[in-house]
Amino acid sequence: MADMSVKVCGVDFKNPIIPASGVFGYGREYEELFPLDKLGGIATKGTTLHLRTGNLAPRIAETPSGMLNSVGLQNPGIDHFIETELPYLLTKDLVVLANIAGSTPDECAEVAAKLEDTDVHMIELNISCPNVKQGGAAFGTSCEMAAEVTKRVRAVTKKPLVVKLSPNVTSIADIAKSVEAAGADAVSLINTLLGMRIDINTGRPILRNNVGGMSGPAVFPIAVRMVWQVANAVNIPVIGMGGVSSGRDAIELMMAGASAVQVGAAIFTDPYAPVRIVEEMNDWLNSKGISSVKDIIGTVKPW
């Protein structure tokens, strides 16, 4: 078996596969299907300072080779996470990335500060959710705001800080450079692309929020392009995601420059996808005689 371990921001992962935030909850339901320690890590459900009920339904719509969602960061709040969910996850042999969000930079910092005295391994700062009216993508679509919220969070935590970027921008490389300069230890990308579908019988958008974030296999080539552009623009690690549904996809993102890979929408059609992807990556590495998955990071040879 190939060595599947990777290191991101000094944190050791037994393999590079991480269920993405928002699709895996806190892992409890999936542990009925497979042991969580088969995963490299888990990016927990986006957590805010207080409980959020999210957006009104309908919140999910199918698209060709993908889906739209406008869940709107429904979550039980940071205190519940620290008291109930984090202790459970810390009993598992995997890296816990606490995904956090807020309506203002100060609120993001307050959430991060609450995690400082916990044993959570990493913080993933979400500045890219397209489904909330305050914060979210509003922070992630300008270099100035992205840097500002990163600075506020950096000031209150010594935990490894990963900033999750939006693809709904002109130059994601510029946004990545701005958060790197503001103190981010790594970046993760891509969050969902803003999309819309309409029920032609009613004339209304299918989603109650009118628009939502698109994910799934259709966005994968965009994710590869953006991971490659960002990996060539910054000196900090990149965690890739966006439409990954197979071991080949994960290998492609790592060749583009990702040090680890998050898996999102694929889990809804195949709950075993993260485990299957690890196995498929290992099979491919063995077939090529490559002894370590680290050896493929950033190996793409552009024409």
C-alpha positions as CSV (number, residue, x, y, z in Angstrom):
1,M,0.0,0.0,0.0
2,A,1.2,3.5,-0.8
3,D,2.0,6.0,1.9
4,M,-1.2,8.1,1.9
5,S,-0.3,10.5,4.6
6,V,0.0,14.2,4.0
7,K,0.9,17.2,6.2
8,V,-1.0,20.5,6.1
9,C,0.1,23.4,8.2
10,G,2.2,21.1,10.4
11,V,-0.9,18.8,11.0
12,D,-0.6,15.2,10.1
13,F,-3.4,13.5,8.1
14,K,-3.3,9.7,7.6
15,N,-4.7,10.3,4.1
16,P,-5.6,13.4,2.1
17,I,-9.4,12.9,2.0
18,I,-11.7,15.1,4.1
19,P,-15.6,15.3,3.9
20,A,-16.3,19.0,3.1
21,S,-18.2,21.2,5.4
22,G,-22.0,21.1,5.1
23,V,-22.4,17.6,3.6
24,F,-21.2,15.4,6.5
25,G,-22.7,17.1,9.5
26,Y,-20.5,15.9,12.5
27,G,-20.1,12.4,11.1
28,R,-22.4,10.7,13.5
29,E,-24.8,9.3,10.9
30,Y,-22.0,8.2,8.6
31,E,-20.3,6.3,11.4
32,E,-23.1,3.8,11.2
33,L,-21.7,3.0,7.7
34,F,-18.0,3.0,8.2
35,P,-15.4,4.0,10.9
36,L,-14.6,7.7,10.8
37,D,-10.9,6.8,11.3
38,K,-10.8,5.7,7.6
39,L,-10.9,9.5,6.8
40,G,-8.0,11.9,6.9
41,G,-10.1,14.5,8.5
42,I,-13.5,16.1,8.7
43,A,-14.6,19.7,8.0
44,T,-17.5,20.2,10.3
45,K,-20.8,21.9,9.5
46,G,-20.3,25.7,9.2
47,T,-20.7,27.1,12.8
48,T,-21.8,30.6,13.8
49,L,-21.9,32.4,17.1
50,H,-25.5,31.6,17.7
51,L,-28.0,28.9,16.5
52,R,-29.2,29.5,12.9
53,T,-32.3,28.0,11.4
54,G,-31.1,28.7,7.8
55,N,-33.1,29.7,4.8
56,L,-36.7,28.8,4.0
57,A,-37.4,25.7,1.9
58,P,-37.1,24.7,-0.9
59,R,-33.4,24.7,-0.3
60,I,-32.2,22.0,-2.7
61,A,-32.6,21.8,-6.5
62,E,-31.0,19.3,-9.0
63,T,-29.1,20.5,-12.0
64,P,-27.4,18.5,-14.8
65,S,-24.3,16.9,-13.1
66,G,-24.8,18.9,-9.9
67,M,-27.1,20.5,-7.4
68,L,-28.0,23.9,-6.1
69,N,-28.4,24.5,-2.3
70,S,-29.4,27.5,-0.3
71,V,-29.3,26.0,3.2
72,G,-28.0,29.2,4.7
73,L,-25.6,27.9,7.4
74,Q,-28.2,26.1,9.5
75,N,-26.3,25.1,12.6
76,P,-26.7,24.8,16.4
77,G,-24.1,27.5,17.3
78,I,-20.5,27.4,18.5
79,D,-21.3,26.6,22.2
80,H,-23.3,23.5,21.2
81,F,-20.4,22.4,18.9
82,I,-17.8,22.8,21.7
83,E,-19.9,21.1,24.4
84,T,-21.5,18.3,22.3
85,E,-20.0,17.6,18.9
86,L,-16.3,18.4,19.3
87,P,-15.7,16.0,22.3
88,Y,-17.3,13.2,20.2
89,L,-15.1,14.0,17.2
90,L,-12.0,14.2,19.3
91,T,-12.4,10.6,20.3
92,K,-11.9,9.6,16.6
93,D,-8.5,9.2,15.0
94,L,-8.8,12.0,12.4
95,V,-8.1,15.7,12.0
96,V,-11.0,18.0,12.9
97,L,-11.3,21.3,10.9
98,A,-13.9,23.5,12.6
99,N,-15.6,25.4,9.8
100,I,-16.7,28.8,11.2
101,A,-18.6,31.8,9.8
102,G,-20.1,35.1,11.0
103,S,-22.1,38.1,9.9
104,T,-19.3,40.5,10.7
105,P,-15.5,40.2,11.1
106,D,-15.8,40.7,14.9
107,E,-18.4,37.8,15.0
108,C,-16.0,35.5,13.1
109,A,-13.3,36.4,15.6
110,E,-15.5,35.8,18.5
111,V,-16.4,32.3,17.2
112,A,-12.7,31.5,16.6
113,A,-11.8,32.8,20.1
114,K,-14.2,30.3,21.7
115,L,-12.2,27.5,20.0
116,E,-8.8,28.6,21.1
117,D,-8.9,26.7,24.4
118,T,-10.3,23.5,22.8
119,D,-8.3,20.7,21.2
120,V,-9.7,21.3,17.7
121,H,-6.9,20.8,15.2
122,M,-7.6,23.5,12.7
123,I,-10.0,26.3,11.9
124,E,-11.5,26.7,8.5
125,L,-12.8,30.3,8.1
126,N,-15.7,30.4,5.6
127,I,-15.7,33.7,3.8
128,S,-17.4,32.3,0.8
129,C,-20.9,31.0,1.6
130,P,-23.2,32.3,-1.2
131,N,-26.4,31.7,0.7
132,V,-26.3,34.2,3.5
133,K,-27.2,37.9,3.3
134,Q,-24.4,39.1,5.7
135,G,-20.9,37.8,5.9
136,G,-20.2,34.7,3.7
137,A,-19.4,35.6,0.1
138,A,-19.6,39.3,0.9
139,F,-16.3,38.8,2.8
140,G,-14.8,36.7,0.1
141,T,-15.3,38.7,-3.1
142,S,-13.0,41.6,-2.2
143,C,-9.4,41.5,-1.3
144,E,-9.8,44.1,1.3
145,M,-12.7,42.5,3.1
146,A,-11.1,39.0,2.8
147,A,-7.9,40.3,4.4
148,E,-9.8,42.2,7.1
149,V,-11.8,39.3,8.4
150,T,-8.7,37.0,8.2
151,K,-6.7,39.6,10.3
152,R,-9.4,39.7,12.9
153,V,-9.5,35.9,13.3
154,R,-5.7,35.6,13.1
155,A,-5.5,38.0,16.0
156,V,-7.4,35.7,18.4
157,T,-6.1,32.3,17.5
158,K,-2.9,30.4,17.2
159,K,-4.6,27.4,15.6
160,P,-3.7,26.6,12.0
161,L,-6.1,28.9,10.0
162,V,-7.5,27.8,6.7
163,V,-9.5,30.4,4.7
164,K,-12.2,28.9,2.4
165,L,-12.4,30.9,-0.8
166,S,-15.3,31.8,-3.2
167,P,-15.1,31.0,-6.9
168,N,-17.5,33.8,-7.6
169,V,-14.7,36.4,-8.2
170,T,-12.7,37.7,-11.1
171,S,-9.4,36.6,-9.7
172,I,-9.3,34.0,-7.0
173,A,-5.5,34.1,-6.9
174,D,-5.7,37.7,-5.8
175,I,-8.1,36.9,-3.0
176,A,-5.8,34.0,-2.0
177,K,-2.8,36.3,-1.9
178,S,-4.7,38.9,0.2
179,V,-5.6,36.3,2.9
180,E,-2.0,34.9,2.9
181,A,-0.7,38.4,3.6
182,A,-3.3,38.7,6.4
183,G,-2.1,35.7,8.2
184,A,-3.8,32.6,6.8
185,D,-1.8,29.4,7.1
186,A,-3.7,27.7,4.2
187,V,-6.5,28.2,1.8
188,S,-9.3,25.9,0.7
189,L,-11.2,26.1,-2.6
190,I,-13.6,26.1,-4.3
191,N,-16.8,26.8,-2.4
192,T,-20.0,26.6,-4.6
193,L,-20.7,28.7,-7.7
194,L,-23.7,30.9,-7.6
195,G,-26.6,29.5,-9.8
196,M,-30.3,29.6,-10.4
197,R,-33.1,27.4,-11.7
198,I,-36.7,28.3,-12.5
199,D,-39.9,26.2,-12.4
200,I,-41.3,27.1,-15.8
201,N,-44.9,26.1,-14.8
202,T,-45.0,28.7,-11.9
203,G,-42.4,31.1,-13.2
204,R,-40.8,31.2,-9.8
205,P,-37.2,30.2,-8.9
206,I,-37.1,26.6,-7.6
207,L,-35.2,27.8,-4.5
208,R,-37.0,30.0,-2.0
209,N,-33.8,32.0,-1.8
210,N,-34.0,32.5,-5.6
211,V,-30.3,31.6,-6.1
212,G,-28.0,29.0,-4.5
213,G,-24.6,27.5,-4.6
214,M,-23.9,24.9,-7.3
215,S,-21.7,21.9,-6.6
216,G,-21.2,18.5,-8.1
217,P,-19.2,17.0,-11.0
218,A,-20.2,19.9,-13.3
219,V,-17.9,22.3,-11.4
220,F,-14.9,20.1,-11.2
221,P,-12.9,21.5,-14.2
222,I,-13.4,25.0,-12.6
223,A,-12.0,23.7,-9.3
224,V,-9.0,22.2,-11.0
225,R,-8.3,25.5,-12.8
226,M,-8.6,27.6,-9.7
227,V,-6.6,25.2,-7.5
228,W,-3.8,25.4,-10.0
229,Q,-3.9,29.2,-10.3
230,V,-3.9,29.6,-6.5
231,A,-1.2,27.0,-5.9
232,N,1.0,29.0,-8.2
233,A,0.2,32.3,-6.6
234,V,0.7,31.6,-2.9
235,N,3.3,30.0,-0.7
236,I,0.9,28.4,1.7
237,P,-0.8,25.0,1.3
238,V,-4.0,24.6,-0.8
239,I,-6.8,22.3,0.1
240,G,-8.8,21.5,-3.0
241,M,-12.5,20.7,-3.4
242,G,-15.3,21.1,-5.9
243,G,-17.0,18.3,-7.7
244,V,-14.6,15.5,-6.6
245,S,-16.3,12.1,-7.0
246,S,-13.5,9.6,-7.7
247,G,-9.9,8.8,-6.9
248,R,-8.9,10.1,-10.3
249,D,-10.5,13.5,-9.5
250,A,-8.7,13.7,-6.2
251,I,-5.4,12.8,-7.9
252,E,-6.0,15.5,-10.5
253,L,-6.6,18.2,-7.9
254,M,-3.4,17.1,-6.1
255,M,-1.4,17.3,-9.3
256,A,-2.9,20.8,-9.7
257,G,-1.3,21.7,-6.4
258,A,-3.7,20.6,-3.6
259,S,-2.1,19.1,-0.5
260,A,-5.4,17.6,0.6
261,V,-8.8,17.2,-1.0
262,Q,-12.3,17.7,0.4
263,V,-15.3,15.7,-1.0
264,G,-18.8,17.3,-1.0
265,A,-21.8,16.6,-3.2
266,A,-20.6,13.1,-4.1
267,I,-21.4,12.0,-0.6
268,F,-25.2,12.5,-1.2
269,T,-25.2,10.0,-4.0
270,D,-22.7,7.6,-2.5
271,P,-22.2,7.9,1.3
272,Y,-19.1,5.7,1.0
273,A,-17.5,8.1,-1.5
274,P,-14.7,9.4,0.8
275,V,-13.6,5.9,1.7
276,R,-13.9,4.7,-1.9
277,I,-11.8,7.6,-3.1
278,V,-9.0,6.8,-0.7
279,E,-9.0,3.2,-2.0
280,E,-9.1,4.3,-5.7
281,M,-6.2,6.7,-5.1
282,N,-4.1,4.0,-3.5
283,D,-4.9,1.6,-6.4
284,W,-3.8,4.2,-8.9
285,L,-0.6,5.0,-7.0
286,N,0.3,1.3,-6.8
287,S,-0.4,0.8,-10.5
288,K,2.1,3.6,-11.3
289,G,4.7,2.5,-8.8
290,I,4.4,5.7,-6.8
291,S,5.2,5.0,-3.1
292,S,3.8,8.2,-1.6
293,V,0.7,10.4,-2.4
294,K,2.8,13.4,-1.5
295,D,4.9,12.8,-4.6
296,I,2.1,13.8,-6.9
297,I,1.4,17.3,-5.3
298,G,1.9,20.0,-7.9
299,T,3.3,17.7,-10.5
300,V,1.1,18.9,-13.4
301,K,3.3,19.9,-16.4
302,P,1.5,22.8,-18.2
303,W,2.0,23.1,-21.9
